[in-house]
Amino acid sequence: LDNSFASLDDALMGYAERAGLDPAKTFVLLDGFSVTQEAEESEQQDHFASTFMTSIKACDRFVLVSEPWNKPKPLSRSWCVWEMWCAVRCDAEWEIVMGPDHEKEFGRTLREAGADQVLQAIRDMDVAKAIAYRQDDERMVHDAICNEAAGDGDAAAAAAEGGGESGHQRVNSALKMIL
């Protein structure tokens, strides 16, 4: 919600064109219109624990509009991290896109500053630092990701013994593989 709607539209239209999708027949689930942050905590938890996961599963692809490229706002927002976690849990096919102005800035940085600056920005990305407008939501999302990881059986046991990844680490790993 903090990004430009025009840039979001440009990024998604560019994605649709590259993917050979007809924008008139393509539906997009936008988080800012799907998760109300004004609901009571118990209502939120029920919603994001079941309905939201189901919605992510129903999508053909998970497309993350990652702007600005060096400090993507979605990585700093707890609810966006929850969506990424849902995509990881659902083994969704991911795409990361940017609007044309952000793509140009990324290209300029790569040309002028080199790959080291880009790689450092990617290494610095950490979804465990994400916040929410409401502290209760922030805690709820991060706890759910940690508890969901704990519910993974063998993966949870391996993580507890230091041999696996936590939920946050799994989201970070998925992002960095794509980038």
C-alpha positions as CSV (number, residue, x, y, z in Angstrom):
1,L,0.0,0.0,0.0
2,D,3.0,2.3,0.4
3,N,4.1,2.0,-3.2
4,S,2.8,3.9,-6.2
5,F,-0.4,2.3,-7.7
6,A,0.8,3.5,-11.1
7,S,4.1,1.6,-10.7
8,L,2.2,-1.5,-9.5
9,D,0.0,-1.3,-12.5
10,D,3.0,-0.8,-14.9
11,A,4.8,-3.8,-13.2
12,L,1.8,-6.1,-13.5
13,M,1.0,-5.1,-17.1
14,G,4.6,-5.6,-18.0
15,Y,4.5,-9.0,-16.4
16,A,1.3,-10.0,-18.2
17,E,2.8,-9.0,-21.5
18,R,6.0,-11.0,-20.9
19,A,4.0,-14.0,-19.7
20,G,1.6,-13.9,-22.7
21,L,-1.4,-13.2,-20.5
22,D,-4.5,-11.3,-21.6
23,P,-4.9,-8.5,-19.0
24,A,-8.6,-8.4,-19.6
25,K,-8.8,-12.1,-18.5
26,T,-6.2,-12.0,-15.8
27,F,-7.2,-11.6,-12.2
28,V,-5.0,-10.3,-9.5
29,L,-5.3,-10.8,-5.7
30,L,-4.0,-7.6,-4.1
31,D,-3.2,-7.9,-0.4
32,G,-4.2,-4.4,0.5
33,F,-7.7,-5.1,-0.6
34,S,-7.9,-8.6,0.8
35,V,-6.7,-8.3,4.4
36,T,-8.3,-5.7,6.5
37,Q,-6.1,-4.4,9.3
38,E,-9.0,-3.0,11.2
39,A,-10.6,-6.3,12.1
40,E,-10.3,-7.8,15.6
41,E,-7.2,-9.9,16.2
42,S,-9.2,-13.1,16.5
43,E,-11.0,-12.4,13.2
44,Q,-7.6,-11.6,11.6
45,Q,-6.0,-14.8,12.8
46,D,-8.8,-17.0,11.5
47,H,-8.8,-15.1,8.2
48,F,-5.1,-15.3,7.5
49,A,-4.7,-18.8,8.9
50,S,-7.2,-20.4,6.5
51,T,-8.8,-18.2,3.9
52,F,-5.7,-16.3,2.9
53,M,-3.7,-19.5,2.5
54,T,-6.5,-20.9,0.4
55,S,-6.5,-17.8,-1.8
56,I,-2.7,-18.1,-2.4
57,K,-3.1,-21.8,-3.3
58,A,-5.8,-20.9,-5.8
59,C,-3.5,-18.5,-7.8
60,D,-1.5,-19.8,-10.7
61,R,1.5,-17.7,-9.8
62,F,2.8,-15.6,-6.9
63,V,4.0,-12.3,-8.3
64,L,5.8,-10.0,-5.9
65,V,6.2,-6.4,-7.0
66,S,9.5,-5.6,-5.4
67,E,10.1,-1.9,-5.2
68,P,12.4,-0.1,-4.7
69,W,14.8,-2.8,-5.8
70,N,17.4,-2.2,-3.0
71,K,15.0,-2.1,-0.1
72,P,11.7,-3.7,-1.3
73,K,8.8,-2.4,0.8
74,P,7.0,-5.8,0.7
75,L,9.9,-7.3,2.7
76,S,9.4,-4.7,5.4
77,R,5.7,-5.4,5.8
78,S,4.5,-8.3,8.0
79,W,1.4,-9.0,6.0
80,C,3.5,-9.2,2.8
81,V,5.8,-11.6,4.5
82,W,2.8,-13.7,5.5
83,E,1.9,-13.9,1.8
84,M,5.4,-14.9,0.9
85,W,5.3,-17.6,3.6
86,C,2.0,-18.8,2.1
87,A,3.6,-19.0,-1.3
88,V,6.6,-21.0,0.2
89,R,4.2,-23.3,2.0
90,C,2.1,-23.9,-1.2
91,D,5.2,-24.4,-3.4
92,A,3.8,-21.6,-5.6
93,E,5.6,-20.6,-8.7
94,W,7.2,-17.1,-7.9
95,E,7.9,-14.1,-10.1
96,I,9.5,-10.9,-8.9
97,V,8.7,-7.8,-11.0
98,M,9.3,-4.1,-10.9
99,G,7.8,-1.1,-12.6
100,P,9.8,0.4,-15.5
101,D,11.3,3.3,-13.4
102,H,12.5,0.8,-10.8
103,E,13.9,-1.5,-13.4
104,K,15.8,1.5,-14.9
105,E,17.2,2.4,-11.4
106,F,18.2,-1.2,-10.9
107,G,20.0,-1.3,-14.3
108,R,21.7,2.0,-13.6
109,T,23.0,0.8,-10.2
110,L,24.2,-2.4,-11.7
111,R,26.1,-0.5,-14.5
112,E,27.5,2.2,-12.4
113,A,28.1,0.6,-9.0
114,G,28.5,-3.0,-10.1
115,A,27.2,-6.3,-9.0
116,D,28.7,-6.1,-5.5
117,Q,26.3,-3.4,-4.5
118,V,23.3,-5.4,-5.9
119,L,24.5,-8.6,-4.2
120,Q,25.0,-6.7,-0.8
121,A,21.5,-5.4,-1.0
122,I,20.2,-8.9,-1.6
123,R,22.3,-10.3,1.3
124,D,20.9,-7.5,3.6
125,M,17.2,-8.5,2.9
126,D,15.7,-10.1,5.9
127,V,11.9,-10.7,6.3
128,A,12.3,-11.3,10.0
129,K,12.6,-7.5,10.4
130,A,9.2,-6.9,8.9
131,I,6.7,-4.7,10.8
132,A,3.0,-3.9,10.7
133,Y,1.0,-0.8,11.5
134,R,-0.4,-2.7,14.5
135,Q,2.1,-4.3,16.8
136,D,-0.4,-7.1,17.6
137,D,-0.6,-8.0,13.8
138,E,3.2,-7.9,13.6
139,R,3.6,-10.3,16.5
140,M,0.8,-12.5,15.2
141,V,2.3,-12.9,11.7
142,H,5.8,-13.6,12.9
143,D,4.5,-16.0,15.6
144,A,2.4,-17.8,13.0
145,I,5.4,-18.2,10.6
146,C,7.5,-19.6,13.5
147,N,4.7,-21.9,14.7
148,E,3.9,-23.0,11.2
149,A,7.5,-24.0,10.7
150,A,7.3,-25.8,14.0
151,G,4.4,-27.8,12.6
152,D,6.5,-29.1,9.7
153,G,7.4,-32.3,11.5
154,D,10.8,-33.4,10.2
155,A,11.7,-29.9,9.0
156,A,10.9,-28.5,12.5
157,A,13.0,-31.1,14.2
158,A,15.9,-30.4,11.9
159,A,15.6,-26.6,12.5
160,A,15.4,-27.2,16.3
161,E,18.7,-29.1,16.0
162,G,20.3,-26.5,13.9
163,G,20.1,-28.5,10.7
164,G,17.1,-26.8,9.0
165,E,15.7,-23.4,8.2
166,S,13.1,-21.4,10.3
167,G,10.1,-20.1,8.5
168,H,11.7,-16.7,8.1
169,Q,14.8,-18.3,6.7
170,R,12.8,-20.3,4.2
171,V,11.1,-17.1,2.9
172,N,14.5,-15.4,2.7
173,S,16.0,-18.3,0.9
174,A,13.1,-18.4,-1.6
175,L,13.5,-14.7,-2.3
176,K,17.2,-14.9,-2.8
177,M,17.0,-18.0,-5.1
178,I,14.6,-16.0,-7.4
179,L,16.7,-12.8,-7.2
